[in-house]
Amino acid sequence: QVQLVESGGGLVQPGGSLRLSCAASGSIARIYDMDWYRQAPGKQRDLVATITSGGSANYASSVKGRFTVSRDNANNMMYLQMNSLKPEDTAEYYCYAFVRTTQNTRSRYWGQGTQVTVSS
């Protein structure tokens, strides 16, 4: 069993910053790619950023230059530093990971989400 728990969301003014965290725990042997997704009310869930186990990152065009994804493999953590936030960044943010468990199975897991609201 693998759990992903996001934290760090909240209310911030336009132009502000937030740092999201994703903590993975459970029967983890290795975490491959980790992603951040977001979903605004009434919209589909979209990929925001992805990072490989080696640290290579890619971003959606809408956040490139403003968001930075990073990870701490030793502690099974992933982060999303969000700067210059805009009202259109308001959404529930989800952590997603591709994991090999200690039972040698490979599965993808979602976290429960953390809400980010950008508003004055």
N, C-alpha and C positions, 0 to 999 in steps of 0.2 A: 504494500500500500504506500502510495506517495501522496503527499499533500503540498500544495503551493498556497502560500498566504501573502497577499499584497498588503502594503501599508504605505502611509505617507500622503494620501489624498487629502483634499480639503478645499476650502474657499480661498481664492486668491484674486487680486485685482489684475486687470489687463496690464501686461508688461512685467508681471511678477514671475516668481520662480517657485517650483516645487521639486522635490526629489522623491520618487517612488521607489519602494523596495519590494522584492519578491524573495521570500524564504522558502526553499524546498527542503522537505524532510521526509523521513520514512525509509523504506527499503531501497535505497539508491546505491547503485554500483557506479553509474556514470550518467552525467547529463550531457546530451549532445546540444543541438541548437536550443536556444531560449528566445522567446519572442514577447513583445508587448503588443497587445491589441487594444482597441477602444471601440466603444459602442455608444453613440448618442441616442437619445430617445427617438423611436420611430425609424431608426436607420440600421443598416447592417453593421456587423462587427468587422472592423478594418484593421489590417496590419499596420502598426506604427513603426516598429523597429525589430530587428532580429540580430542576434549575436551568436557566433559559433563558439565552440569550446576553446578554440584558439584565439578568440577575441576579435575576429573580423565582424564588422557591423555593416548593416544596411538600413536605410531609412525610407519611409514614405516621403514623397516630394513635399508634402504639406508641412513636414516637421524638420526637414533637413536644414542644418545650420542653427537650429534652435534647441533640439533635443539631442542628448548623448546617452547611449546605452553602454553599460559596463557590467562586468560580472566578477565575482570572487569564487573561483572554482573550489578552493579549499573549504569554503564555508557554505557552498551551494546557494549562493546569493546572486541576484541580478538587480540592477538599479536602472532607473531612468531619470536623468537630470533634465528638467524641462525649464527652459528660460524663455523670456519674451512671450509669455503666454497670451493667447488671444481668446476671446469668447468662443470662437469655433473649436477650441480645444476641449471645451466642456464635454465630458463623457464619463462613462464607467471604464476604467482601465483594467485590463486583465493580463495576467502572466500566463504563459503557455510554454511547456517544455517537453522535449522528447527525451525519454529516460530509459536507461537499461537498469532493471531492478536487480537486486541480489539473487532473485530466482531466475535470472538470465532471460527475462521477458523484456520486450521493448514496447513501450506504449507512450501515448501523448496525454498530457494532463493539463487541466485548466485550474486556475485559482478562482476565488469567489468574486474578485473585483474590488476596486477602491474608487470612490467617486472623486472626480476632479471638476470643480466648478470655477469658471473664470468670469467674474462679474464685478462691476463697480457698485 
